[in-house]
Amino acid sequence: MDFEDIIYEATGGIARITINRPERHNAFRSRTLDELTEAFEMADEDCTIGVVILTGAGDRAFCAGGDISEMGELDPMVGRKFLGKCLKLSNTMRALSKPIIAAVNGYCLGGGHEINAMCDLTIAGDEAVFGQTGPSVGSAPVWGGTQLLPRLIGEKKAREMAFLCYRYSARDAEKMGLVNKVVPSRDVMEAAEEWANRILEMSPQSIKLTRTSMNFATDMLYPSFMHGREMLALVYGSEELTEGMKCFEEKRKPDFQKFRR
């Protein structure tokens, strides 16, 4: 595949994958998901690579989630295919034989925040912003948010994040356990590469075994990811989701109260 939405670089034992859609705050569309999946597969198959760094182009966003301009047009059938691409990406990331470090600058929201949850380690810039957006746009965080977040930050905090859709600073995210380390924004990649090089000093088979063992409990949640796909696909094209997506594009607050009357 000729990459259009991402940049893939592999040098010095490190694969660097950059979501390259800064004009859309690095939001992902179907093509982005396909390219990310292929890039992670390339890194996994390359025996010279020992660690992956995932980041977003520019300093405004790591990933702002799914691209509303595409998601707002989905119906249940096409939405199911889109969510299938999401599932394929998360399965590839989870099954990787090498650790993934997220280098986060700017917005890390919605599906982008769920991608961060799938990474092993996170280095964040001090101006980064984290949070879920699903219910605020008529969607739901069932691609890792409902499965992984409770295990990262606890049930109560995960429910707060999912239900209220607040945004959290990098320091708040660090306190919650969403982020390992906060550094000045300009130093994010340098700090990520420092940790990547530290991992490269370790036994690769030991790192693989450790990662596989640590994933055991959350690997058992795979059926929940599948159920999430089927449930969310059914609401694509619904009045509530259409209202949420349209209002997001038009930068106005959605009126979900009318659905309670």
C-alpha positions as CSV (number, residue, x, y, z in Angstrom):
1,M,0.0,0.0,0.0
2,D,1.2,3.5,-0.8
3,F,0.6,5.4,2.4
4,E,-1.5,8.6,2.2
5,D,-2.8,9.1,5.7
6,I,0.3,7.9,7.7
7,I,4.1,8.1,7.6
8,Y,6.1,4.9,8.4
9,E,9.8,5.1,9.2
10,A,12.0,2.2,10.6
11,T,15.5,3.0,11.8
12,G,17.7,2.0,14.6
13,G,15.3,-0.8,15.8
14,I,12.4,1.7,16.2
15,A,9.3,1.8,13.9
16,R,7.8,5.3,13.9
17,I,4.2,5.5,12.8
18,T,2.7,8.9,12.4
19,I,-1.0,9.7,11.7
20,N,-0.6,12.3,9.0
21,R,-3.9,14.2,8.8
22,P,-3.1,17.4,10.7
23,E,-5.8,19.3,8.8
24,R,-8.4,17.0,10.4
25,H,-6.6,16.9,13.8
26,N,-5.3,13.4,12.7
27,A,-8.8,12.0,12.9
28,F,-9.0,8.6,11.2
29,R,-11.1,7.5,8.2
30,S,-11.4,4.1,6.7
31,R,-8.2,4.5,4.7
32,T,-6.3,5.6,7.9
33,L,-7.4,2.5,9.7
34,D,-6.2,0.3,6.8
35,E,-2.9,2.0,6.6
36,L,-2.3,1.9,10.4
37,T,-3.0,-1.9,10.4
38,E,-0.6,-2.5,7.6
39,A,2.1,-0.4,9.3
40,F,1.8,-2.3,12.5
41,E,1.9,-5.6,10.6
42,M,5.1,-4.4,8.8
43,A,6.7,-3.5,12.2
44,D,5.7,-6.9,13.6
45,E,7.2,-8.8,10.7
46,D,10.5,-6.8,10.7
47,C,12.9,-8.7,12.9
48,T,15.1,-5.7,13.2
49,I,12.3,-3.7,15.0
50,G,12.0,-4.0,18.7
51,V,9.6,-1.2,19.6
52,V,7.0,1.0,17.9
53,I,6.3,4.7,18.5
54,L,2.9,5.9,17.5
55,T,2.3,9.7,17.2
56,G,0.3,12.3,15.3
57,A,1.6,14.9,12.8
58,G,2.0,18.4,14.1
59,D,1.5,19.6,17.7
60,R,-2.3,20.1,17.7
61,A,-3.5,16.5,17.9
62,F,-2.4,13.0,18.5
63,C,-5.7,11.8,17.2
64,A,-9.1,13.4,17.6
65,G,-11.0,10.1,16.9
66,G,-13.0,9.1,13.9
67,D,-13.4,11.6,11.1
68,I,-16.9,13.0,11.5
69,S,-17.2,13.8,7.8
70,E,-17.1,10.1,7.1
71,M,-18.8,8.7,10.2
72,G,-21.8,11.0,9.8
73,E,-22.6,9.4,6.5
74,L,-22.5,5.8,7.7
75,D,-25.5,3.5,7.8
76,P,-25.6,0.2,9.7
77,M,-24.2,-1.9,6.9
78,V,-21.4,0.4,6.0
79,G,-20.8,1.3,9.6
80,R,-20.3,-2.3,10.4
81,K,-17.5,-2.5,7.8
82,F,-15.9,0.7,9.2
83,L,-16.0,-0.8,12.8
84,G,-14.6,-4.0,11.4
85,K,-11.5,-2.0,10.3
86,C,-11.3,-0.6,13.8
87,L,-11.4,-4.1,15.2
88,K,-8.8,-5.3,12.8
89,L,-6.5,-2.5,13.9
90,S,-6.9,-3.1,17.6
91,N,-6.4,-6.8,17.2
92,T,-3.2,-6.2,15.3
93,M,-1.9,-3.7,18.0
94,R,-2.9,-6.1,20.8
95,A,-1.2,-9.1,19.1
96,L,2.0,-7.2,18.3
97,S,5.2,-8.9,19.5
98,K,6.7,-5.5,20.4
99,P,5.7,-2.7,22.8
100,I,3.9,0.3,21.5
101,I,4.7,3.8,22.9
102,A,2.2,6.6,22.3
103,A,3.8,10.0,21.9
104,V,0.9,12.4,22.5
105,N,0.7,16.1,21.7
106,G,-2.5,18.0,21.6
107,Y,-5.9,16.4,21.4
108,C,-6.2,12.7,22.3
109,L,-10.0,12.3,22.1
110,G,-12.7,9.7,21.3
111,G,-11.4,6.8,19.2
112,G,-7.9,8.4,19.4
113,H,-8.1,8.2,23.2
114,E,-9.0,4.5,22.8
115,I,-6.0,4.0,20.6
116,N,-3.9,5.5,23.3
117,A,-5.4,3.0,25.8
118,M,-4.3,0.2,23.5
119,C,-0.7,1.3,23.6
120,D,1.7,-0.1,26.3
121,L,3.2,3.2,27.4
122,T,2.3,6.9,26.9
123,I,4.5,10.0,26.9
124,A,2.4,13.1,26.8
125,G,3.2,16.7,26.1
126,D,2.2,19.1,28.9
127,E,-0.4,20.7,26.7
128,A,-2.1,17.4,25.7
129,V,-5.8,16.9,26.2
130,F,-7.5,13.6,26.9
131,G,-11.1,12.4,26.9
132,Q,-13.9,10.4,25.4
133,T,-16.5,12.0,23.2
134,G,-19.0,9.2,22.3
135,P,-22.3,10.2,24.0
136,S,-21.7,13.9,23.2
137,V,-22.0,13.1,19.5
138,G,-24.5,10.3,19.7
139,S,-21.9,7.4,19.7
140,A,-20.4,5.2,22.4
141,P,-16.8,4.3,23.4
142,V,-17.1,0.6,22.9
143,W,-13.8,0.2,20.9
144,G,-11.7,-0.1,24.1
145,G,-13.2,2.7,26.2
146,T,-15.7,0.5,28.0
147,Q,-13.3,-2.5,28.1
148,L,-9.8,-1.1,28.8
149,L,-10.4,2.2,30.6
150,P,-11.9,0.7,33.8
151,R,-8.8,-1.5,34.1
152,L,-6.5,1.5,33.6
153,I,-8.1,4.1,35.8
154,G,-10.8,2.3,37.8
155,E,-14.6,1.8,37.2
156,K,-15.8,5.1,38.7
157,K,-13.3,7.3,36.8
158,A,-13.9,5.4,33.6
159,R,-17.7,5.9,33.9
160,E,-17.1,9.6,34.6
161,M,-15.0,9.9,31.5
162,A,-17.5,7.9,29.3
163,F,-20.7,9.5,30.6
164,L,-19.7,13.1,31.1
165,C,-17.3,13.5,28.2
166,Y,-15.1,15.9,30.1
167,R,-11.6,16.8,28.9
168,Y,-8.6,16.2,31.1
169,S,-5.1,17.8,31.1
170,A,-2.0,15.8,30.7
171,R,-1.2,16.1,34.4
172,D,-4.7,14.9,35.3
173,A,-4.3,12.0,32.9
174,E,-0.9,11.2,34.5
175,K,-2.6,11.1,38.0
176,M,-5.3,8.7,36.7
177,G,-2.8,6.3,35.1
178,L,-3.6,7.1,31.5
179,V,-0.2,8.6,31.0
180,N,3.2,7.3,32.2
181,K,5.1,10.6,31.9
182,V,4.5,14.3,31.1
183,V,7.2,16.3,29.4
184,P,7.3,19.7,27.7
185,S,5.5,19.4,24.3
186,R,8.7,20.0,22.4
187,D,10.3,17.0,24.1
188,V,7.7,14.3,23.5
189,M,9.4,12.4,20.7
190,E,12.8,12.7,22.4
191,A,11.3,11.2,25.6
192,A,9.5,8.5,23.6
193,E,12.7,7.6,21.8
194,E,14.6,7.5,25.1
195,W,12.2,4.9,26.4
196,A,12.3,3.0,23.1
197,N,16.0,2.8,23.2
198,R,15.9,1.5,26.8
199,I,13.5,-1.2,25.7
200,L,15.9,-2.1,22.9
201,E,18.5,-2.9,25.6
202,M,16.3,-5.7,26.9
203,S,15.9,-9.3,25.8
204,P,13.4,-9.3,22.9
205,Q,12.0,-12.7,23.7
206,S,11.5,-11.6,27.4
207,I,9.7,-8.4,26.3
208,K,7.4,-10.4,24.0
209,L,6.6,-12.9,26.8
210,T,6.0,-10.2,29.3
211,R,3.7,-8.2,26.9
212,T,1.7,-11.4,26.0
213,S,1.3,-12.3,29.7
214,M,0.2,-8.8,30.7
215,N,-2.4,-8.8,27.9
216,F,-3.9,-12.1,29.1
217,A,-6.8,-10.6,31.2
218,T,-7.8,-8.0,28.7
219,D,-7.5,-10.4,25.8
220,M,-10.4,-12.2,27.5
221,L,-12.5,-9.1,26.7
222,Y,-12.4,-9.8,22.9
223,P,-16.1,-10.8,22.9
224,S,-17.0,-7.3,24.3
225,F,-15.2,-5.7,21.4
226,M,-17.2,-7.8,19.0
227,H,-20.5,-7.0,20.8
228,G,-19.5,-3.3,20.7
229,R,-19.1,-3.5,17.0
230,E,-22.5,-5.0,16.4
231,M,-24.3,-2.7,18.8
232,L,-22.7,0.5,17.5
233,A,-23.2,-0.4,13.9
234,L,-26.9,-0.6,14.5
235,V,-27.1,3.1,15.6
236,Y,-25.3,4.5,12.5
237,G,-27.8,6.5,10.6
238,S,-30.1,7.0,13.6
239,E,-31.6,10.3,14.5
240,E,-29.5,10.7,17.6
241,L,-26.2,10.0,16.0
242,T,-27.0,12.1,13.0
243,E,-27.9,15.0,15.3
244,G,-24.6,14.6,17.2
245,M,-22.4,14.3,14.2
246,K,-24.1,17.2,12.4
247,C,-23.9,19.5,15.4
248,F,-20.2,18.7,15.8
249,E,-19.5,19.6,12.2
250,E,-21.5,22.8,12.6
251,K,-19.8,23.6,16.0
252,R,-23.1,23.9,17.9
253,K,-24.4,22.0,20.9
254,P,-26.7,19.1,20.0
255,D,-30.2,18.9,21.4
256,F,-30.5,15.4,22.7
257,Q,-33.3,16.4,25.1
258,K,-35.9,16.0,22.3
259,F,-35.2,12.3,22.3
260,R,-36.4,12.0,25.9
261,R,-39.9,13.4,25.3
